[in-house]
Amino acid sequence: MAQPLIRPLVASDLDKLLEIENQSFAYPNWDRQAFLRYRCLIAEINGEMAGAVVSRQTFAGDSKGPQEVEILNLAVAPQFRRQGIGLALLASELTNDGLYFLEVRESNKAAQALYRKLGFYEVSRRPHYYTNPDEAAIVMQMKKC
């Protein structure tokens, strides 16, 4: 497989990104404006959108502590899954020092394994965080120095 090109989202990407979102989640809750509100990186393989990661900085960092970033969304098109696209997107997102956080469905073992591979670990659980079905979220953190 070719190495993905990772680049920022542009407005013309939104239709394809929404298609990937709908293919990736049983009950997607992201719309066009949500993707534009946050930092969004796109992965392309041979000119075709393969996936995206969305994040936001929750703390810029100062002399008392590092920046904090929340990973809000990670989605990979079905035909590109299990080919390292999610890993490449996250690696691009995790280039700066800081604390990184995310929530993941308790049942999503594949995503949890990917996050652990990158150094994330469980810090807490949020009961009933997700709906359709009702499910706990596992809150994960990774500190990059």
C-alpha positions in Angstrom: 0.0 0.0 0.0 1.2 3.5 -0.8 2.0 5.9 2.1 -1.0 8.2 2.7 -0.7 11.9 2.0 -1.9 13.7 5.2 -3.2 17.2 4.7 -5.6 19.7 6.2 -9.3 19.5 5.4 -10.6 21.9 2.7 -14.3 22.7 2.1 -14.4 20.6 -1.1 -13.6 17.5 1.0 -16.8 17.7 3.1 -19.1 15.5 0.9 -16.7 12.6 0.8 -15.9 13.1 4.5 -19.5 12.9 5.5 -19.8 9.7 3.4 -16.9 8.1 5.3 -18.5 9.3 8.6 -21.8 7.6 7.7 -20.0 4.4 6.7 -18.0 4.4 9.9 -20.6 4.9 12.6 -24.1 3.4 13.1 -25.4 6.7 14.4 -23.1 9.5 13.1 -23.5 12.8 14.8 -21.1 15.0 12.9 -22.3 17.5 10.3 -20.5 19.7 7.8 -20.1 22.6 10.3 -18.7 20.4 13.0 -15.8 19.3 10.8 -15.0 22.9 9.9 -15.1 24.0 13.5 -12.0 21.9 14.5 -8.6 20.9 13.3 -9.2 18.1 10.7 -6.5 16.1 8.9 -7.4 14.1 5.8 -5.5 11.0 4.6 -5.4 10.4 0.8 -4.3 7.3 -1.1 -3.7 7.9 -4.8 -5.9 11.0 -4.7 -8.8 9.2 -2.9 -9.9 10.2 0.6 -9.2 7.3 2.9 -10.0 8.8 6.3 -9.8 11.7 8.7 -8.9 12.7 12.3 -10.5 15.6 14.1 -9.0 17.3 17.2 -9.2 20.4 19.3 -6.7 22.0 21.6 -8.3 22.3 25.0 -5.3 24.0 26.7 -2.5 25.9 24.9 0.1 25.0 27.6 2.2 27.4 29.7 5.0 27.3 32.2 2.9 25.1 34.5 2.0 22.4 32.0 2.0 21.2 28.4 -0.7 21.7 25.8 -3.7 19.4 26.0 -5.5 18.1 22.9 -8.7 16.1 22.6 -9.0 13.6 19.7 -12.7 14.1 18.7 -13.2 11.8 15.7 -11.3 9.2 13.7 -12.9 7.6 10.7 -11.4 5.4 7.9 -13.3 4.4 4.8 -14.2 0.7 4.8 -12.0 -0.2 1.8 -8.9 1.4 3.5 -9.3 -0.2 7.0 -6.6 -2.3 8.5 -4.0 -0.8 6.2 -2.4 1.7 8.6 -4.5 4.8 7.7 -5.8 5.3 11.2 -2.3 4.9 12.6 -0.9 7.4 10.0 -3.6 10.0 10.8 -3.0 9.7 14.6 0.8 9.8 14.2 0.4 13.1 12.2 -1.8 14.5 14.9 0.5 13.4 17.7 3.6 15.3 16.4 3.7 17.9 19.2 4.5 17.4 22.9 1.5 17.5 25.1 -1.3 15.5 26.8 -3.7 13.9 24.4 -7.2 12.6 25.4 -10.0 10.7 23.7 -13.1 8.7 24.4 -13.8 5.3 22.8 -16.8 3.0 23.0 -16.3 0.2 25.5 -17.1 -2.4 22.8 -14.7 -0.9 20.2 -11.8 -3.2 20.9 -10.0 -2.6 17.5 -9.8 1.2 18.2 -8.7 0.6 21.8 -5.9 -1.6 20.5 -4.8 1.0 18.0 -4.7 3.7 20.7 -2.8 1.5 23.1 -0.2 0.8 20.3 0.4 4.6 20.2 0.8 4.8 24.0 -2.7 5.7 25.1 -3.9 4.1 28.3 -7.2 4.1 30.2 -7.7 6.8 32.8 -11.4 6.5 33.5 -14.8 5.4 32.3 -18.0 7.4 31.6 -21.1 5.2 32.1 -23.9 5.7 29.6 -21.8 8.2 27.6 -22.9 6.7 24.2 -26.4 6.0 23.0 -27.7 3.6 20.3 -26.8 1.4 22.1 -26.3 2.7 25.6 -22.6 2.2 26.4 -19.8 3.4 28.5 -16.9 5.4 27.1 -13.4 4.6 28.0 -11.4 7.7 28.5 -7.8 7.3 27.3 -4.8 9.6 27.7 -1.3 9.7 26.3 1.5 12.1 27.3 4.1 12.9 24.7 7.2 14.7 26.0 
